[in-house]
Amino acid sequence: MILNKSDPPVAAKLQIELAKNPIAKAVYEALEKAPGAFEIVAEATGFEVRAPDLLPTGLPNRARLKIFSPRPGHTLVFFYKRSLVPYSRDRYSYGGIDLREGQAEAQEIAAWIAFVSSGFHPDKRPANLRRAFPYEIPE
């Protein structure tokens, strides 16, 4: 379930991002059916979602998923956390997925969502996640 989809800036962002990226649209549809809560980050480049629920440890979940297309037919999926230091622009990458054919299976997307929901728990790591990911996370 996406908590903030009716906010005007988020609705405008979704309209743009979902129209230009089929992977973002598939992830959005899967998030709507997912059991946990999610929020879209309106001010981000590309399609970015975060999981605001608390983890089983009681700590806030800082995990984020970003979908970005540097060019048509090439989509990058980033898994990262933002720094807790105020005013810091640091991001801690947990890896990424490079989709050159522009397609993702429903099971793959479900694994991505489970990984984000878990706060990047190692047991929930998607099978095709690359830890050495040679791309910078766009702001």
DRENDO-1510 file (C-alpha; in Angstrom, 1 decimal, always signed):
<recs>
REC; n; res; u; v; w
REC; 1; MET; +0.0; +0.0; +0.0 .
REC; 2; ILE; +1.3; +3.4; -0.9 .
REC; 3; LEU; +0.5; +5.9; +1.8 .
REC; 4; ASN; +1.1; +9.3; +0.0 .
REC; 5; LYS; -0.1; +8.6; -3.5 .
REC; 6; SER; -2.9; +11.2; -3.3 .
REC; 7; ASP; -0.6; +14.0; -2.3 .
REC; 8; PRO; -0.5; +16.5; -5.3 .
REC; 9; PRO; +3.3; +16.5; -5.8 .
REC; 10; VAL; +3.4; +12.7; -5.5 .
REC; 11; ALA; +0.4; +12.3; -7.9 .
REC; 12; ALA; +2.2; +14.5; -10.5 .
REC; 13; LYS; +5.5; +12.6; -10.1 .
REC; 14; LEU; +3.7; +9.3; -10.5 .
REC; 15; GLN; +2.0; +10.4; -13.7 .
REC; 16; ILE; +5.3; +11.3; -15.3 .
REC; 17; GLU; +7.4; +8.4; -14.0 .
REC; 18; LEU; +4.9; +5.6; -14.7 .
REC; 19; ALA; +4.2; +6.9; -18.2 .
REC; 20; LYS; +7.9; +6.8; -19.2 .
REC; 21; ASN; +9.2; +3.6; -17.4 .
REC; 22; PRO; +7.4; +0.2; -17.6 .
REC; 23; ILE; +9.6; -1.1; -14.7 .
REC; 24; ALA; +8.5; +1.7; -12.5 .
REC; 25; LYS; +4.9; +1.0; -13.4 .
REC; 26; ALA; +5.2; -2.7; -12.6 .
REC; 27; VAL; +6.9; -1.9; -9.3 .
REC; 28; TYR; +4.1; +0.6; -8.5 .
REC; 29; GLU; +1.4; -1.9; -9.1 .
REC; 30; ALA; +3.2; -4.5; -7.0 .
REC; 31; LEU; +3.6; -2.0; -4.2 .
REC; 32; GLU; -0.1; -1.3; -4.2 .
REC; 33; LYS; -0.7; -5.0; -3.5 .
REC; 34; ALA; +2.1; -5.4; -1.0 .
REC; 35; PRO; +1.3; -5.9; +2.7 .
REC; 36; GLY; +3.6; -3.3; +4.0 .
REC; 37; ALA; +3.4; +0.5; +3.8 .
REC; 38; PHE; +5.4; +2.5; +1.4 .
REC; 39; GLU; +5.9; +6.2; +0.4 .
REC; 40; ILE; +6.9; +7.7; -2.9 .
REC; 41; VAL; +9.6; +10.4; -2.7 .
REC; 42; ALA; +8.3; +13.2; -4.9 .
REC; 43; GLU; +11.5; +15.3; -4.9 .
REC; 44; ALA; +13.8; +12.5; -6.1 .
REC; 45; THR; +15.2; +11.9; -9.6 .
REC; 46; GLY; +13.4; +8.9; -11.1 .
REC; 47; PHE; +10.9; +6.7; -9.3 .
REC; 48; GLU; +11.9; +6.3; -5.6 .
REC; 49; VAL; +10.1; +4.6; -2.8 .
REC; 50; ARG; +10.9; +4.1; +0.9 .
REC; 51; ALA; +9.5; +1.8; +3.5 .
REC; 52; PRO; +8.4; +3.9; +6.6 .
REC; 53; ASP; +7.4; +0.9; +8.9 .
REC; 54; LEU; +9.4; +0.0; +11.9 .
REC; 55; LEU; +11.7; -3.1; +11.6 .
REC; 56; PRO; +11.2; -6.1; +14.0 .
REC; 57; THR; +14.0; -4.6; +16.1 .
REC; 58; GLY; +12.0; -1.5; +16.7 .
REC; 59; LEU; +14.3; +0.7; +14.6 .
REC; 60; PRO; +12.9; +2.8; +11.7 .
REC; 61; ASN; +13.3; +1.2; +8.3 .
REC; 62; ARG; +15.5; +3.5; +6.1 .
REC; 63; ALA; +15.6; +1.3; +3.1 .
REC; 64; ARG; +14.9; +2.9; -0.3 .
REC; 65; LEU; +14.5; +1.6; -3.8 .
REC; 66; LYS; +15.2; +3.9; -6.8 .
REC; 67; ILE; +14.4; +3.1; -10.5 .
REC; 68; PHE; +16.2; +5.3; -13.0 .
REC; 69; SER; +16.6; +5.1; -16.7 .
REC; 70; PRO; +19.7; +6.8; -18.1 .
REC; 71; ARG; +18.5; +6.1; -21.6 .
REC; 72; PRO; +15.6; +4.3; -23.3 .
REC; 73; GLY; +15.7; +0.6; -22.9 .
REC; 74; HIS; +18.2; +0.7; -20.0 .
REC; 75; THR; +16.8; +0.7; -16.4 .
REC; 76; LEU; +18.8; +0.7; -13.2 .
REC; 77; VAL; +17.4; -0.3; -9.9 .
REC; 78; PHE; +19.2; +1.0; -6.8 .
REC; 79; PHE; +18.9; -0.3; -3.2 .
REC; 80; TYR; +20.3; +2.2; -0.7 .
REC; 81; LYS; +19.9; +4.1; +2.6 .
REC; 82; ARG; +20.4; +7.8; +3.2 .
REC; 83; SER; +22.7; +9.0; +5.9 .
REC; 84; LEU; +21.4; +9.9; +9.4 .
REC; 85; VAL; +23.7; +12.8; +9.6 .
REC; 86; PRO; +21.7; +16.1; +9.3 .
REC; 87; TYR; +22.4; +17.9; +6.0 .
REC; 88; SER; +24.5; +15.0; +4.6 .
REC; 89; ARG; +24.0; +13.9; +1.1 .
REC; 90; ASP; +25.7; +10.6; +1.7 .
REC; 91; ARG; +23.9; +7.4; +0.5 .
REC; 92; TYR; +24.9; +3.8; +1.5 .
REC; 93; SER; +24.4; +1.5; -1.4 .
REC; 94; TYR; +23.3; -2.1; -0.9 .
REC; 95; GLY; +23.7; -2.9; -4.6 .
REC; 96; GLY; +21.7; -2.7; -7.8 .
REC; 97; ILE; +20.2; -4.4; -10.7 .
REC; 98; ASP; +21.0; -3.5; -14.4 .
REC; 99; LEU; +18.0; -4.2; -16.7 .
REC; 100; ARG; +19.1; -3.8; -20.3 .
REC; 101; GLU; +16.1; -5.4; -21.9 .
REC; 102; GLY; +13.6; -3.3; -19.9 .
REC; 103; GLN; +11.7; -6.3; -18.4 .
REC; 104; ALA; +11.3; -7.7; -14.9 .
REC; 105; GLU; +9.4; -10.7; -13.8 .
REC; 106; ALA; +6.7; -10.4; -11.1 .
REC; 107; GLN; +8.8; -12.7; -8.8 .
REC; 108; GLU; +11.8; -10.5; -9.2 .
REC; 109; ILE; +9.8; -7.4; -8.3 .
REC; 110; ALA; +8.3; -9.2; -5.3 .
REC; 111; ALA; +11.8; -10.0; -4.1 .
REC; 112; TRP; +12.9; -6.4; -4.4 .
REC; 113; ILE; +9.9; -5.3; -2.3 .
REC; 114; ALA; +10.6; -7.9; +0.3 .
REC; 115; PHE; +14.2; -6.8; +0.5 .
REC; 116; VAL; +13.2; -3.1; +1.0 .
REC; 117; SER; +10.5; -4.1; +3.5 .
REC; 118; SER; +13.0; -6.1; +5.5 .
REC; 119; GLY; +15.4; -3.2; +5.8 .
REC; 120; PHE; +17.9; -5.0; +3.5 .
REC; 121; HIS; +18.1; -8.1; +5.7 .
REC; 122; PRO; +20.7; -10.4; +4.1 .
REC; 123; ASP; +18.3; -13.4; +4.0 .
REC; 124; LYS; +16.0; -11.4; +1.8 .
REC; 125; ARG; +18.6; -10.4; -0.8 .
REC; 126; PRO; +17.3; -10.7; -4.4 .
REC; 127; ALA; +19.1; -13.4; -6.4 .
REC; 128; ASN; +20.2; -11.0; -9.2 .
REC; 129; LEU; +21.4; -8.2; -7.0 .
REC; 130; ARG; +24.9; -7.0; -7.8 .
REC; 131; ARG; +26.9; -5.6; -4.8 .
REC; 132; ALA; +29.6; -4.1; -7.1 .
REC; 133; PHE; +27.4; -1.8; -9.0 .
REC; 134; PRO; +29.3; +0.6; -11.2 .
REC; 135; TYR; +26.7; +3.4; -11.3 .
REC; 136; GLU; +26.2; +6.4; -9.1 .
REC; 137; ILE; +22.8; +6.8; -7.4 .
REC; 138; PRO; +21.2; +9.9; -9.0 .
REC; 139; GLU; +19.8; +12.5; -6.6 .
</recs>
